[in-house]
Amino acid sequence: RAEIDAKPELIIYADDVQCAHGNTVGNLDERALFYMQQRGIPADEARALLTQAFLIEVVDRIEHEGAREVVREWLTARL
């Protein structure tokens, strides 16, 4: 039931270019949620696990090991 309003922008003045990033929004895979629930994982925990799995792929790209571990711990504490 979340809502997001995204407005990617590209502004060009002569040789000075400014750009804001875009994004993608989607739902968790209902089949994956169903699969996990059929194996005894409560729905809330299944959602948290799928969200964490998605985000950990991004966190793993952080090159600095210390920073990567801090972000991993922060993320795990909030899911």
PDB file with SEQRES, HELIX, SHEET and CRYST1 records, atoms N, CA, C and O in Angstrom:
SEQRES   1 A   79  ARG ALA GLU ILE ASP ALA LYS PRO GLU LEU ILE ILE TYR          
SEQRES   2 A   79  ALA ASP ASP VAL GLN CYS ALA HIS GLY ASN THR VAL GLY          
SEQRES   3 A   79  ASN LEU ASP GLU ARG ALA LEU PHE TYR MET GLN GLN ARG          
SEQRES   4 A   79  GLY ILE PRO ALA ASP GLU ALA ARG ALA LEU LEU THR GLN          
SEQRES   5 A   79  ALA PHE LEU ILE GLU VAL VAL ASP ARG ILE GLU HIS GLU          
SEQRES   6 A   79  GLY ALA ARG GLU VAL VAL ARG GLU TRP LEU THR ALA ARG          
SEQRES   7 A   79  LEU                                                          
HELIX    1 AA1 GLU A   30  GLN A   38  1                                   9    
HELIX    2 AA2 ALA A   43  VAL A   59  1                                  17    
HELIX    3 AA3 GLU A   65  ARG A   78  1                                  14    
SHEET    1 AA1 2 LEU A  10  TYR A  13  0                                        
SHEET    2 AA1 2 ASP A  16  CYS A  19 -1                                        
CRYST1    1.000    1.000    1.000  90.00  90.00  90.00 P 1           1          
ATOM      1  N   ARG A   1       0.804  -1.198   0.000  1.00  0.00           N  
ATOM      2  CA  ARG A   1       0.000   0.000   0.000  1.00  0.00           C  
ATOM      3  C   ARG A   1       0.846   1.261   0.000  1.00  0.00           C  
ATOM      4  O   ARG A   1       0.358   2.339   0.339  1.00  0.00           O  
ATOM      5  N   ALA A   2       2.091   1.137  -0.372  1.00  0.00           N  
ATOM      6  CA  ALA A   2       2.980   2.293  -0.425  1.00  0.00           C  
ATOM      7  C   ALA A   2       2.767   3.053  -1.718  1.00  0.00           C  
ATOM      8  O   ALA A   2       2.249   2.510  -2.694  1.00  0.00           O  
ATOM      9  N   GLU A   3       3.164   4.291  -1.717  1.00  0.00           N  
ATOM     10  CA  GLU A   3       3.069   5.119  -2.915  1.00  0.00           C  
ATOM     11  C   GLU A   3       4.373   5.884  -3.078  1.00  0.00           C  
ATOM     12  O   GLU A   3       4.970   6.328  -2.097  1.00  0.00           O  
ATOM     13  N   ILE A   4       4.804   6.032  -4.305  1.00  0.00           N  
ATOM     14  CA  ILE A   4       6.013   6.802  -4.578  1.00  0.00           C  
ATOM     15  C   ILE A   4       5.773   7.654  -5.812  1.00  0.00           C  
ATOM     16  O   ILE A   4       5.173   7.209  -6.790  1.00  0.00           O  
ATOM     17  N   ASP A   5       6.244   8.866  -5.747  1.00  0.00           N  
ATOM     18  CA  ASP A   5       6.181   9.776  -6.885  1.00  0.00           C  
ATOM     19  C   ASP A   5       7.617  10.069  -7.295  1.00  0.00           C  
ATOM     20  O   ASP A   5       8.370  10.684  -6.539  1.00  0.00           O  
ATOM     21  N   ALA A   6       7.994   9.634  -8.481  1.00  0.00           N  
ATOM     22  CA  ALA A   6       9.366   9.823  -8.952  1.00  0.00           C  
ATOM     23  C   ALA A   6       9.361  10.813 -10.112  1.00  0.00           C  
ATOM     24  O   ALA A   6       8.478  10.782 -10.969  1.00  0.00           O  
ATOM     25  N   LYS A   7      10.340  11.672 -10.124  1.00  0.00           N  
ATOM     26  CA  LYS A   7      10.444  12.671 -11.176  1.00  0.00           C  
ATOM     27  C   LYS A   7      11.895  12.791 -11.639  1.00  0.00           C  
ATOM     28  O   LYS A   7      12.601  13.707 -11.219  1.00  0.00           O  
ATOM     29  N   PRO A   8      12.345  11.884 -12.492  1.00  0.00           N  
ATOM     30  CA  PRO A   8      13.713  12.013 -13.010  1.00  0.00           C  
ATOM     31  C   PRO A   8      13.833  13.304 -13.817  1.00  0.00           C  
ATOM     32  O   PRO A   8      12.904  13.692 -14.526  1.00  0.00           O  
ATOM     33  N   GLU A   9      14.969  13.955 -13.703  1.00  0.00           N  
ATOM     34  CA  GLU A   9      15.179  15.225 -14.391  1.00  0.00           C  
ATOM     35  C   GLU A   9      16.531  15.251 -15.093  1.00  0.00           C  
ATOM     36  O   GLU A   9      17.498  14.651 -14.624  1.00  0.00           O  
ATOM     37  N   LEU A  10      16.585  15.938 -16.197  1.00  0.00           N  
ATOM     38  CA  LEU A  10      17.839  16.203 -16.898  1.00  0.00           C  
ATOM     39  C   LEU A  10      17.808  17.664 -17.317  1.00  0.00           C  
ATOM     40  O   LEU A  10      16.953  18.075 -18.101  1.00  0.00           O  
ATOM     41  N   ILE A  11      18.747  18.449 -16.789  1.00  0.00           N  
ATOM     42  CA  ILE A  11      18.811  19.869 -17.081  1.00  0.00           C  
ATOM     43  C   ILE A  11      20.149  20.152 -17.763  1.00  0.00           C  
ATOM     44  O   ILE A  11      21.206  19.809 -17.233  1.00  0.00           O  
ATOM     45  N   ILE A  12      20.100  20.779 -18.938  1.00  0.00           N  
ATOM     46  CA  ILE A  12      21.322  21.070 -19.687  1.00  0.00           C  
ATOM     47  C   ILE A  12      21.383  22.558 -19.986  1.00  0.00           C  
ATOM     48  O   ILE A  12      20.497  23.107 -20.641  1.00  0.00           O  
ATOM     49  N   TYR A  13      22.433  23.206 -19.500  1.00  0.00           N  
ATOM     50  CA  TYR A  13      22.728  24.599 -19.814  1.00  0.00           C  
ATOM     51  C   TYR A  13      24.108  24.623 -20.469  1.00  0.00           C  
ATOM     52  O   TYR A  13      25.117  24.462 -19.782  1.00  0.00           O  
ATOM     53  N   ALA A  14      24.165  24.820 -21.769  1.00  0.00           N  
ATOM     54  CA  ALA A  14      25.415  24.851 -22.524  1.00  0.00           C  
ATOM     55  C   ALA A  14      26.268  23.627 -22.196  1.00  0.00           C  
ATOM     56  O   ALA A  14      25.876  22.511 -22.539  1.00  0.00           O  
ATOM     57  N   ASP A  15      27.415  23.795 -21.544  1.00  0.00           N  
ATOM     58  CA  ASP A  15      28.301  22.677 -21.239  1.00  0.00           C  
ATOM     59  C   ASP A  15      28.106  22.152 -19.813  1.00  0.00           C  
ATOM     60  O   ASP A  15      28.835  21.257 -19.386  1.00  0.00           O  
ATOM     61  N   ASP A  16      27.150  22.685 -19.084  1.00  0.00           N  
ATOM     62  CA  ASP A  16      26.909  22.288 -17.694  1.00  0.00           C  
ATOM     63  C   ASP A  16      25.688  21.365 -17.651  1.00  0.00           C  
ATOM     64  O   ASP A  16      24.570  21.808 -17.912  1.00  0.00           O  
ATOM     65  N   VAL A  17      25.892  20.099 -17.327  1.00  0.00           N  
ATOM     66  CA  VAL A  17      24.809  19.119 -17.314  1.00  0.00           C  
ATOM     67  C   VAL A  17      24.541  18.668 -15.884  1.00  0.00           C  
ATOM     68  O   VAL A  17      25.469  18.328 -15.150  1.00  0.00           O  
ATOM     69  N   GLN A  18      23.276  18.666 -15.493  1.00  0.00           N  
ATOM     70  CA  GLN A  18      22.863  18.159 -14.188  1.00  0.00           C  
ATOM     71  C   GLN A  18      21.820  17.071 -14.421  1.00  0.00           C  
ATOM     72  O   GLN A  18      20.954  17.196 -15.287  1.00  0.00           O  
ATOM     73  N   CYS A  19      21.920  16.006 -13.635  1.00  0.00           N  
ATOM     74  CA  CYS A  19      20.978  14.903 -13.821  1.00  0.00           C  
ATOM     75  C   CYS A  19      20.595  14.329 -12.463  1.00  0.00           C  
ATOM     76  O   CYS A  19      21.457  14.104 -11.613  1.00  0.00           O  
ATOM     77  N   ALA A  20      19.310  14.094 -12.260  1.00  0.00           N  
ATOM     78  CA  ALA A  20      18.825  13.393 -11.072  1.00  0.00           C  
ATOM     79  C   ALA A  20      18.543  11.951 -11.489  1.00  0.00           C  
ATOM     80  O   ALA A  20      18.206  11.692 -12.644  1.00  0.00           O  
ATOM     81  N   HIS A  21      18.680  11.013 -10.553  1.00  0.00           N  
ATOM     82  CA  HIS A  21      18.543   9.597 -10.906  1.00  0.00           C  
ATOM     83  C   HIS A  21      17.089   9.177 -11.073  1.00  0.00           C  
ATOM     84  O   HIS A  21      16.170   9.829 -10.578  1.00  0.00           O  
ATOM     85  N   GLY A  22      16.912   8.091 -11.772  1.00  0.00           N  
ATOM     86  CA  GLY A  22      15.603   7.471 -11.902  1.00  0.00           C  
ATOM     87  C   GLY A  22      15.489   6.341 -10.906  1.00  0.00           C  
ATOM     88  O   GLY A  22      16.433   6.078 -10.161  1.00  0.00           O  
ATOM     89  N   ASN A  23      14.367   5.675 -10.877  1.00  0.00           N  
ATOM     90  CA  ASN A  23      14.187   4.541  -9.973  1.00  0.00           C  
ATOM     91  C   ASN A  23      13.140   3.588 -10.515  1.00  0.00           C  
ATOM     92  O   ASN A  23      12.436   3.890 -11.478  1.00  0.00           O  
ATOM     93  N   THR A  24      13.054   2.444  -9.885  1.00  0.00           N  
ATOM     94  CA  THR A  24      12.076   1.439 -10.254  1.00  0.00           C  
ATOM     95  C   THR A  24      11.361   0.979  -8.994  1.00  0.00           C  
ATOM     96  O   THR A  24      11.982   0.808  -7.944  1.00  0.00           O  
ATOM     97  N   VAL A  25      10.065   0.783  -9.103  1.00  0.00           N  
ATOM     98  CA  VAL A  25       9.266   0.338  -7.965  1.00  0.00           C  
ATOM     99  C   VAL A  25       8.473  -0.886  -8.405  1.00  0.00           C  
ATOM    100  O   VAL A  25       7.943  -0.920  -9.516  1.00  0.00           O  
ATOM    101  N   GLY A  26       8.392  -1.875  -7.550  1.00  0.00           N  
ATOM    102  CA  GLY A  26       7.604  -3.060  -7.875  1.00  0.00           C  
ATOM    103  C   GLY A  26       7.224  -3.815  -6.623  1.00  0.00           C  
ATOM    104  O   GLY A  26       7.699  -3.504  -5.531  1.00  0.00           O  
ATOM    105  N   ASN A  27       6.381  -4.790  -6.778  1.00  0.00           N  
ATOM    106  CA  ASN A  27       5.936  -5.622  -5.662  1.00  0.00           C  
ATOM    107  C   ASN A  27       6.860  -6.817  -5.495  1.00  0.00           C  
ATOM    108  O   ASN A  27       7.569  -7.211  -6.422  1.00  0.00           O  
ATOM    109  N   LEU A  28       6.838  -7.379  -4.307  1.00  0.00           N  
ATOM    110  CA  LEU A  28       7.554  -8.638  -4.096  1.00  0.00           C  
ATOM    111  C   LEU A  28       6.864  -9.731  -4.891  1.00  0.00           C  
ATOM    112  O   LEU A  28       5.663  -9.653  -5.149  1.00  0.00           O  
ATOM    113  N   ASP A  29       7.604 -10.731  -5.272  1.00  0.00           N  
ATOM    114  CA  ASP A  29       7.074 -11.848  -6.041  1.00  0.00           C  
ATOM    115  C   ASP A  29       6.092 -12.642  -5.186  1.00  0.00           C  
ATOM    116  O   ASP A  29       6.479 -13.261  -4.195  1.00  0.00           O  
ATOM    117  N   GLU A  30       4.822 -12.619  -5.575  1.00  0.00           N  
ATOM    118  CA  GLU A  30       3.778 -13.321  -4.814  1.00  0.00           C  
ATOM    119  C   GLU A  30       4.027 -14.828  -4.773  1.00  0.00           C  
ATOM    120  O   GLU A  30       3.694 -15.484  -3.786  1.00  0.00           O  
ATOM    121  N   ARG A  31       4.605 -15.378  -5.832  1.00  0.00           N  
ATOM    122  CA  ARG A  31       4.898 -16.817  -5.833  1.00  0.00           C  
ATOM    123  C   ARG A  31       5.969 -17.164  -4.814  1.00  0.00           C  
ATOM    124  O   ARG A  31       5.893 -18.195  -4.146  1.00  0.00           O  
ATOM    125  N   ALA A  32       6.977 -16.287  -4.697  1.00  0.00           N  
ATOM    126  CA  ALA A  32       8.035 -16.519  -3.709  1.00  0.00           C  
ATOM    127  C   ALA A  32       7.469 -16.417  -2.291  1.00  0.00           C  
ATOM    128  O   ALA A  32       7.827 -17.208  -1.418  1.00  0.00           O  
ATOM    129  N   LEU A  33       6.586 -15.441  -2.063  1.00  0.00           N  
ATOM    130  CA  LEU A  33       5.940 -15.318  -0.756  1.00  0.00           C  
ATOM    131  C   LEU A  33       5.117 -16.570  -0.441  1.00  0.00           C  
ATOM    132  O   LEU A  33       5.183 -17.101   0.667  1.00  0.00           O  
ATOM    133  N   PHE A  34       4.352 -17.027  -1.411  1.00  0.00           N  
ATOM    134  CA  PHE A  34       3.529 -18.225  -1.229  1.00  0.00           C  
ATOM    135  C   PHE A  34       4.406 -19.438  -0.916  1.00  0.00           C  
ATOM    136  O   PHE A  34       4.102 -20.215  -0.011  1.00  0.00           O  
ATOM    137  N   TYR A  35       5.493 -19.595  -1.671  1.00  0.00           N  
ATOM    138  CA  TYR A  35       6.413 -20.712  -1.478  1.00  0.00           C  
ATOM    139  C   TYR A  35       6.949 -20.726  -0.049  1.00  0.00           C  
ATOM    140  O   TYR A  35       6.974 -21.769   0.604  1.00  0.00           O  
ATOM    141  N   MET A  36       7.378 -19.557   0.429  1.00  0.00           N  
ATOM    142  CA  MET A  36       7.953 -19.473   1.770  1.00  0.00           C  
ATOM    143  C   MET A  36       6.902 -19.748   2.847  1.00  0.00           C  
ATOM    144  O   MET A  36       7.191 -20.401   3.850  1.00  0.00           O  
ATOM    145  N   GLN A  37       5.695 -19.255   2.638  1.00  0.00           N  
ATOM    146  CA  GLN A  37       4.634 -19.485   3.604  1.00  0.00           C  
ATOM    147  C   GLN A  37       4.236 -20.961   3.653  1.00  0.00           C  
ATOM    148  O   GLN A  37       3.876 -21.468   4.716  1.00  0.00           O  
ATOM    149  N   GLN A  38       4.295 -21.645   2.530  1.00  0.00           N  
ATOM    150  CA  GLN A  38       3.969 -23.067   2.497  1.00  0.00           C  
ATOM    151  C   GLN A  38       5.001 -23.899   3.251  1.00  0.00           C  
ATOM    152  O   GLN A  38       4.743 -25.049   3.609  1.00  0.00           O  
ATOM    153  N   ARG A  39       6.151 -23.320   3.485  1.00  0.00           N  
ATOM    154  CA  ARG A  39       7.204 -23.999   4.239  1.00  0.00           C  
ATOM    155  C   ARG A  39       7.276 -23.508   5.682  1.00  0.00           C  
ATOM    156  O   ARG A  39       8.267 -23.733   6.377  1.00  0.00           O  
ATOM    157  N   GLY A  40       6.200 -22.825   6.127  1.00  0.00           N  
ATOM    158  CA  GLY A  40       6.075 -22.463   7.525  1.00  0.00           C  
ATOM    159  C   GLY A  40       6.629 -21.111   7.924  1.00  0.00           C  
ATOM    160  O   GLY A  40       6.672 -20.791   9.112  1.00  0.00           O  
ATOM    161  N   ILE A  41       7.053 -20.311   6.961  1.00  0.00           N  
ATOM    162  CA  ILE A  41       7.576 -18.984   7.287  1.00  0.00           C  
ATOM    163  C   ILE A  41       6.404 -18.002   7.294  1.00  0.00           C  
ATOM    164  O   ILE A  41       5.700 -17.879   6.291  1.00  0.00           O  
ATOM    165  N   PRO A  42       6.182 -17.298   8.415  1.00  0.00           N  
ATOM    166  CA  PRO A  42       5.089 -16.324   8.470  1.00  0.00           C  
ATOM    167  C   PRO A  42       5.229 -15.249   7.384  1.00  0.00           C  
ATOM    168  O   PRO A  42       6.339 -14.929   6.958  1.00  0.00           O  
ATOM    169  N   ALA A  43       4.103 -14.702   6.945  1.00  0.00           N  
ATOM    170  CA  ALA A  43       4.091 -13.740   5.834  1.00  0.00           C  
ATOM    171  C   ALA A  43       4.996 -12.542   6.090  1.00  0.00           C  
ATOM    172  O   ALA A  43       5.745 -12.142   5.198  1.00  0.00           O  
ATOM    173  N   ASP A  44       4.945 -11.959   7.286  1.00  0.00           N  
ATOM    174  CA  ASP A  44       5.787 -10.792   7.580  1.00  0.00           C  
ATOM    175  C   ASP A  44       7.265 -11.133   7.500  1.00  0.00           C  
ATOM    176  O   ASP A  44       8.061 -10.351   6.979  1.00  0.00           O  
ATOM    177  N   GLU A  45       7.633 -12.298   8.017  1.00  0.00           N  
ATOM    178  CA  GLU A  45       9.032 -12.718   7.974  1.00  0.00           C  
ATOM    179  C   GLU A  45       9.462 -13.011   6.536  1.00  0.00           C  
ATOM    180  O   GLU A  45      10.587 -12.697   6.145  1.00  0.00           O  
ATOM    181  N   ALA A  46       8.571 -13.610   5.755  1.00  0.00           N  
ATOM    182  CA  ALA A  46       8.877 -13.898   4.351  1.00  0.00           C  
ATOM    183  C   ALA A  46       9.126 -12.604   3.579  1.00  0.00           C  
ATOM    184  O   ALA A  46      10.064 -12.523   2.786  1.00  0.00           O  
ATOM    185  N   ARG A  47       8.283 -11.585   3.810  1.00  0.00           N  
ATOM    186  CA  ARG A  47       8.480 -10.293   3.148  1.00  0.00           C  
ATOM    187  C   ARG A  47       9.829  -9.681   3.533  1.00  0.00           C  
ATOM    188  O   ARG A  47      10.560  -9.175   2.683  1.00  0.00           O  
ATOM    189  N   ALA A  48      10.144  -9.738   4.833  1.00  0.00           N  
ATOM    190  CA  ALA A  48      11.413  -9.180   5.306  1.00  0.00           C  
ATOM    191  C   ALA A  48      12.598  -9.907   4.673  1.00  0.00           C  
ATOM    192  O   ALA A  48      13.572  -9.269   4.273  1.00  0.00           O  
ATOM    193  N   LEU A  49      12.524 -11.228   4.579  1.00  0.00           N  
ATOM    194  CA  LEU A  49      13.619 -12.011   3.992  1.00  0.00           C  
ATOM    195  C   LEU A  49      13.811 -11.686   2.513  1.00  0.00           C  
ATOM    196  O   LEU A  49      14.941 -11.536   2.048  1.00  0.00           O  
ATOM    197  N   LEU A  50      12.700 -11.576   1.773  1.00  0.00           N  
ATOM    198  CA  LEU A  50      12.804 -11.254   0.346  1.00  0.00           C  
ATOM    199  C   LEU A  50      13.344  -9.840   0.137  1.00  0.00           C  
ATOM    200  O   LEU A  50      14.144  -9.601  -0.768  1.00  0.00           O  
ATOM    201  N   THR A  51      12.903  -8.913   0.974  1.00  0.00           N  
ATOM    202  CA  THR A  51      13.398  -7.537   0.885  1.00  0.00           C  
ATOM    203  C   THR A  51      14.885  -7.490   1.201  1.00  0.00           C  
ATOM    204  O   THR A  51      15.655  -6.832   0.502  1.00  0.00           O  
ATOM    205  N   GLN A  52      15.283  -8.190   2.256  1.00  0.00           N  
ATOM    206  CA  GLN A  52      16.695  -8.221   2.635  1.00  0.00           C  
ATOM    207  C   GLN A  52      17.544  -8.834   1.525  1.00  0.00           C  
ATOM    208  O   GLN A  52      18.622  -8.325   1.218  1.00  0.00           O  
ATOM    209  N   ALA A  53      17.072  -9.916   0.925  1.00  0.00           N  
ATOM    210  CA  ALA A  53      17.822 -10.568  -0.150  1.00  0.00           C  
ATOM    211  C   ALA A  53      18.036  -9.604  -1.323  1.00  0.00           C  
ATOM    212  O   ALA A  53      19.112  -9.565  -1.919  1.00  0.00           O  
ATOM    213  N   PHE A  54      16.999  -8.830  -1.641  1.00  0.00           N  
ATOM    214  CA  PHE A  54      17.101  -7.855  -2.725  1.00  0.00           C  
ATOM    215  C   PHE A  54      18.126  -6.777  -2.385  1.00  0.00           C  
ATOM    216  O   PHE A  54      18.974  -6.437  -3.210  1.00  0.00           O  
ATOM    217  N   LEU A  55      18.045  -6.240  -1.166  1.00  0.00           N  
ATOM    218  CA  LEU A  55      18.921  -5.137  -0.771  1.00  0.00           C  
ATOM    219  C   LEU A  55      20.370  -5.581  -0.547  1.00  0.00           C  
ATOM    220  O   LEU A  55      21.298  -4.812  -0.794  1.00  0.00           O  
ATOM    221  N   ILE A  56      20.563  -6.801  -0.086  1.00  0.00           N  
ATOM    222  CA  ILE A  56      21.930  -7.292   0.161  1.00  0.00           C  
ATOM    223  C   ILE A  56      22.732  -7.331  -1.139  1.00  0.00           C  
ATOM    224  O   ILE A  56      23.949  -7.145  -1.120  1.00  0.00           O  
ATOM    225  N   GLU A  57      22.064  -7.572  -2.263  1.00  0.00           N  
ATOM    226  CA  GLU A  57      22.771  -7.544  -3.553  1.00  0.00           C  
ATOM    227  C   GLU A  57      23.405  -6.176  -3.789  1.00  0.00           C  
ATOM    228  O   GLU A  57      24.508  -6.082  -4.328  1.00  0.00           O  
ATOM    229  N   VAL A  58      22.712  -5.125  -3.387  1.00  0.00           N  
ATOM    230  CA  VAL A  58      23.242  -3.769  -3.538  1.00  0.00           C  
ATOM    231  C   VAL A  58      24.344  -3.527  -2.507  1.00  0.00           C  
ATOM    232  O   VAL A  58      25.396  -2.982  -2.842  1.00  0.00           O  
ATOM    233  N   VAL A  59      24.111  -3.928  -1.263  1.00  0.00           N  
ATOM    234  CA  VAL A  59      25.088  -3.730  -0.191  1.00  0.00           C  
ATOM    235  C   VAL A  59      26.398  -4.436  -0.527  1.00  0.00           C  
ATOM    236  O   VAL A  59      27.474  -3.911  -0.240  1.00  0.00           O  
ATOM    237  N   ASP A  60      26.320  -5.606  -1.122  1.00  0.00           N  
ATOM    238  CA  ASP A  60      27.529  -6.359  -1.461  1.00  0.00           C  
ATOM    239  C   ASP A  60      28.426  -5.635  -2.456  1.00  0.00           C  
ATOM    240  O   ASP A  60      29.592  -6.001  -2.603  1.00  0.00           O  
ATOM    241  N   ARG A  61      27.918  -4.627  -3.134  1.00  0.00           N  
ATOM    242  CA  ARG A  61      28.722  -3.855  -4.091  1.00  0.00           C  
ATOM    243  C   ARG A  61      29.579  -2.790  -3.417  1.00  0.00           C  
ATOM    244  O   ARG A  61      30.450  -2.199  -4.056  1.00  0.00           O  
ATOM    245  N   ILE A  62      29.341  -2.543  -2.131  1.00  0.00           N  
ATOM    246  CA  ILE A  62      30.143  -1.559  -1.404  1.00  0.00           C  
ATOM    247  C   ILE A  62      31.548  -2.125  -1.249  1.00  0.00           C  
ATOM    248  O   ILE A  62      31.732  -3.186  -0.652  1.00  0.00           O  
ATOM    249  N   GLU A  63      32.524  -1.428  -1.779  1.00  0.00           N  
ATOM    250  CA  GLU A  63      33.895  -1.950  -1.805  1.00  0.00           C  
ATOM    251  C   GLU A  63      34.571  -1.928  -0.441  1.00  0.00           C  
ATOM    252  O   GLU A  63      35.318  -2.851  -0.114  1.00  0.00           O  
ATOM    253  N   HIS A  64      34.330  -0.914   0.349  1.00  0.00           N  
ATOM    254  CA  HIS A  64      34.974  -0.791   1.659  1.00  0.00           C  
ATOM    255  C   HIS A  64      34.324  -1.777   2.630  1.00  0.00           C  
ATOM    256  O   HIS A  64      33.140  -1.660   2.948  1.00  0.00           O  
ATOM    257  N   GLU A  65      35.109  -2.746   3.094  1.00  0.00           N  
ATOM    258  CA  GLU A  65      34.575  -3.818   3.929  1.00  0.00           C  
ATOM    259  C   GLU A  65      33.909  -3.308   5.199  1.00  0.00           C  
ATOM    260  O   GLU A  65      32.831  -3.779   5.561  1.00  0.00           O  
ATOM    261  N   GLY A  66      34.535  -2.352   5.880  1.00  0.00           N  
ATOM    262  CA  GLY A  66      33.962  -1.815   7.109  1.00  0.00           C  
ATOM    263  C   GLY A  66      32.624  -1.151   6.868  1.00  0.00           C  
ATOM    264  O   GLY A  66      31.674  -1.368   7.620  1.00  0.00           O  
ATOM    265  N   ALA A  67      32.543  -0.341   5.822  1.00  0.00           N  
ATOM    266  CA  ALA A  67      31.290   0.334   5.476  1.00  0.00           C  
ATOM    267  C   ALA A  67      30.227  -0.690   5.090  1.00  0.00           C  
ATOM    268  O   ALA A  67      29.063  -0.558   5.469  1.00  0.00           O  
ATOM    269  N   ARG A  68      30.632  -1.707   4.337  1.00  0.00           N  
ATOM    270  CA  ARG A  68      29.693  -2.747   3.921  1.00  0.00           C  
ATOM    271  C   ARG A  68      29.081  -3.446   5.131  1.00  0.00           C  
ATOM    272  O   ARG A  68      27.877  -3.702   5.158  1.00  0.00           O  
ATOM    273  N   GLU A  69      29.905  -3.755   6.131  1.00  0.00           N  
ATOM    274  CA  GLU A  69      29.408  -4.440   7.327  1.00  0.00           C  
ATOM    275  C   GLU A  69      28.486  -3.546   8.150  1.00  0.00           C  
ATOM    276  O   GLU A  69      27.492  -4.019   8.700  1.00  0.00           O  
ATOM    277  N   VAL A  70      28.809  -2.256   8.237  1.00  0.00           N  
ATOM    278  CA  VAL A  70      27.947  -1.320   8.963  1.00  0.00           C  
ATOM    279  C   VAL A  70      26.574  -1.251   8.296  1.00  0.00           C  
ATOM    280  O   VAL A  70      25.550  -1.301   8.978  1.00  0.00           O  
ATOM    281  N   VAL A  71      26.550  -1.139   6.987  1.00  0.00           N  
ATOM    282  CA  VAL A  71      25.280  -1.064   6.260  1.00  0.00           C  
ATOM    283  C   VAL A  71      24.511  -2.372   6.417  1.00  0.00           C  
ATOM    284  O   VAL A  71      23.294  -2.353   6.600  1.00  0.00           O  
ATOM    285  N   ARG A  72      25.201  -3.498   6.346  1.00  0.00           N  
ATOM    286  CA  ARG A  72      24.549  -4.801   6.506  1.00  0.00           C  
ATOM    287  C   ARG A  72      23.882  -4.919   7.880  1.00  0.00           C  
ATOM    288  O   ARG A  72      22.739  -5.365   7.983  1.00  0.00           O  
ATOM    289  N   GLU A  73      24.595  -4.519   8.927  1.00  0.00           N  
ATOM    290  CA  GLU A  73      24.046  -4.572  10.281  1.00  0.00           C  
ATOM    291  C   GLU A  73      22.849  -3.629  10.428  1.00  0.00           C  
ATOM    292  O   GLU A  73      21.839  -3.986  11.032  1.00  0.00           O  
ATOM    293  N   TRP A  74      22.974  -2.421   9.868  1.00  0.00           N  
ATOM    294  CA  TRP A  74      21.888  -1.439   9.923  1.00  0.00           C  
ATOM    295  C   TRP A  74      20.647  -1.997   9.234  1.00  0.00           C  
ATOM    296  O   TRP A  74      19.539  -1.912   9.764  1.00  0.00           O  
ATOM    297  N   LEU A  75      20.845  -2.565   8.058  1.00  0.00           N  
ATOM    298  CA  LEU A  75      19.738  -3.112   7.288  1.00  0.00           C  
ATOM    299  C   LEU A  75      19.072  -4.265   8.024  1.00  0.00           C  
ATOM    300  O   LEU A  75      17.846  -4.321   8.121  1.00  0.00           O  
ATOM    301  N   THR A  76      19.874  -5.177   8.538  1.00  0.00           N  
ATOM    302  CA  THR A  76      19.334  -6.339   9.237  1.00  0.00           C  
ATOM    303  C   THR A  76      18.527  -5.926  10.467  1.00  0.00           C  
ATOM    304  O   THR A  76      17.501  -6.536  10.768  1.00  0.00           O  
ATOM    305  N   ALA A  77      18.982  -4.901  11.175  1.00  0.00           N  
ATOM    306  CA  ALA A  77      18.276  -4.429  12.368  1.00  0.00           C  
ATOM    307  C   ALA A  77      16.916  -3.817  12.038  1.00  0.00           C  
ATOM    308  O   ALA A  77      16.017  -3.817  12.879  1.00  0.00           O  
ATOM    309  N   ARG A  78      16.762  -3.302  10.834  1.00  0.00           N  
ATOM    310  CA  ARG A  78      15.516  -2.642  10.470  1.00  0.00           C  
ATOM    311  C   ARG A  78      14.522  -3.534   9.753  1.00  0.00           C  
ATOM    312  O   ARG A  78      13.363  -3.155   9.581  1.00  0.00           O  
ATOM    313  N   LEU A  79      14.948  -4.693   9.340  1.00  0.00           N  
ATOM    314  CA  LEU A  79      14.013  -5.618   8.695  1.00  0.00           C  
ATOM    315  C   LEU A  79      13.655  -6.684   9.689  1.00  0.00           C  
ATOM    316  O   LEU A  79      12.876  -7.583   9.375  1.00  0.00           O  
TER     317      LEU A  79                                                      
END                                                                             
